[in-house]
Amino acid sequence: MVIVVAMVRLFIGTLIGLGAGWSNGRVGRILDGLISAALSVPIFIVALAAIAMLGAEIGLLAFIIGLSINGWGETARFVREQTKLIKGQLYIESAHALGASSTQMLTRHVLRQIMPMVWMLFAFEISGTLMVTAGLGFLGYFIGGDIWIEVADFVSRRTSGSPELGQMLATSWANLLQPWPLVLTGSVIFITVLGFNLLGDGLRQRLNPEYINRNSSFALFSSRFSFWFEQSVSYPVSGWFKVNRLRPVLVITAVVALMGSIYLYQIKVASRFNSSRATLTVPGGQISASERIDPFGTLFMNSTGPIDPTELWIINHPAGFSGSPVISTDGTIYSAGLDSILIALNPDGTPRWKTSLPEIPLGPLALGPQGIIYVTDTKGGLSSFSQDGNLLWTYTTQVFGKPNHGPIVASNGTIYYLLEDFRGDSLFALLPNGQLLWSAQPGTRSADTGLRLSPDGQQIFIKNVVINTTDGSLVDLTLPTQEDPLLANKAQLFVGADGKTYLLAGHIVMQWTQTSQGFNLVQSAKWNYRAAGISQTSGYPVDAGATPKGDIWLFYSGFYGGTAVYWLDPTGKILGNFSPPYNENTRLITVDGVDIAYICGSANNSDQGPITTCEAYRQNGSEPIWTYAFPEGTNGVTGGAMAQGRLYVMTPDGNLTALGELRNFTPDPTSAP
């Protein structure tokens, strides 16, 4: 960073200094005034103002701009005085008499004479920038922004998001009884600045024409190269430009076009191969294959939902539905009625087929890569149906438990589902033909969470437990929350849409990888949640996720604390938040490809009773994009799913409502829902 800032300062100062020292007219007076203004304003004040305005959180760019706006005044003053001195020399008058232009005299004579001083100033600029950067860090303006670290109950400390000397100096100053960190950090800054100052002085002496050994091999090579360059490149090119005045414009245009093409190509390649932008896909290309969209549990849809929706159709099933529907590649909606009926609907709401289930369904459905439908039941069994509604097989078990969150299906067709019970949960893995692959007891009790498949498909996450998918064995993974009994019980492992694994530990989200030593922390999105108005009584987040860009969302939903969604960047900076007017049992249906969250829930109204609505919120918006109110008397939602431009919501009264854009809806006129 300091090298870039020093180069920018050096370029601006040299350019303005040459102009001020060479010109005697109005331009020279204006440039002299500009130099005087730059010298009169302290560098620190300008840097503080610029960084505060741009925001330190954007990283190096804010510091580069803030430190480059001012600071070039000293360089410009030195260059101006040296240029005025050289301008009165006899060889300048001789060059002018021979017809040399001002540009030729500046580049061939003046600039060559002041270059030793310029290199000296470059080293001094680096040392000066280091000092200013350390001072900014000492005052709390950290490169990359700041984060809040909770060091004790109700005590948080503000520190840098990345290590730097200014932050180390500021934190060392907090404890004067142990001064060695302060002395060591200050010594590093002192030695670094002194080293660059000595380097600048050495460059000035080494590059001074009076001290250069003209018989050295380097000097001879430099002289021959300069002669060859002028004879073979410089003179022919300048002559070619003089023939046609339009040629320089054409050359510059071609160079700009070439550089722009290279830049766009790099962006295209980076977006194509950058793993942080790669979205985990649903096996088989299904639109929504489980309760949490995909077997990884990302709750992310790589499409956009309705922007200005209206009620397209309503299907009423008096017995009610068992859980969230699933949507196949062609848009077919599958749902299970509590009267043991499996229903397939066309996108326009017309029924495609109905078939009987062997048992009363419980929990959401699931779709396999080949479009096979899987339904769990109240007795802990699992049934498989073809896309035409034909029963393929049924797996039964004598194990106690309820499949409250339904199954998930891996890309190889293996089906996993969890039976939750207070006496101990049971996890089952079935082959695509219905045979039991293995069963395991993960050690959880009434986990009350959906299964999440790891990005490589080798493991399954159940709350804070990891299971091998090959044999059902437990993975020994020592989490950092195990030392805190409260956090250990609330911790959740989840997978982001960026293909990375995360740990939700209280209010903090940690990105991690698994190594031979176990849990390896990559980055922690620590944030000052108390300053954001979240207290201990609000409870911990009930869900969390990450988008393909790495942005993190935290979903809070509690009877006392209400509902809220907070968006964080990977370092913990708050990108946005909103608070829908819902109580507990609110559902976050999905987050779409443009970072819009779709939430449905109920709010109590003293006059009308509970009011159930669905709303859509942007990442950085506190007000909903749209709100849809269900009929009076509707009390909450039991499930939901999303497709391109569509939102399907189930309510306890047995209604399945489709919300979408009228312009994209073409129902079949020959049939009615």
Secondary structure, 3 states (H helix, E strand, C coil): CHHHHHHHHHHHHHHHHHHHHHCCCHHHHHHHHHHHHHHHCCHHHHHHHHHHHHCHHHCHHHHHHHHHHCCCHHHHHHHHHHHHHHHCCHHHHHHHHCCCCHHHHHHHHHHHHHHHHHHHHHHHHHHHHHHHHHHHHHCCCCCCCEEEEEEECCEEEEEECCCCHHHHHHHHCCCCCCCHHHHHHHHHHHHHHHHHHHHHHHHHHHHCCCCCCCCCHHHHHHHHHHHHHHHHHHHHHHHHHHHCCCHHHHHHHHHHHHHHHHHHHHHHHHHHHCHHHCCCCCHHHCCECCCCCCCCCCCECCCCCCCCCEEEEEEECCCCECCCCEECCCCCEEEEECCCEEEEECCCCCEEEEEECCCCECCCCEECCCCCEEEEECCCCEEEECCCCCEEEEECCCCCCECCCCCEECCCCCEEEEEECCCCCEEEEECCCCCEEEEECCCCCCCCCCCEECCCCCEEEECCEEEECCCCCECCCCCHHHHCHHHHHHCEEEECCCCCEEEEECCEEEEEEEECCEEEEEEEECCCCCCCCCCHHHCCCCEEEECCCCCEEEEEEECCCEEEEEEECCCCCEEEEECCCCCCCCEEEEECCCCEEEEEEEEEECCCEEEEEEEEEECCCCCCCEEEECCCCCCCCCEEEEECCEEEEECCCCEEEEEECHHHCCCCCCCCC
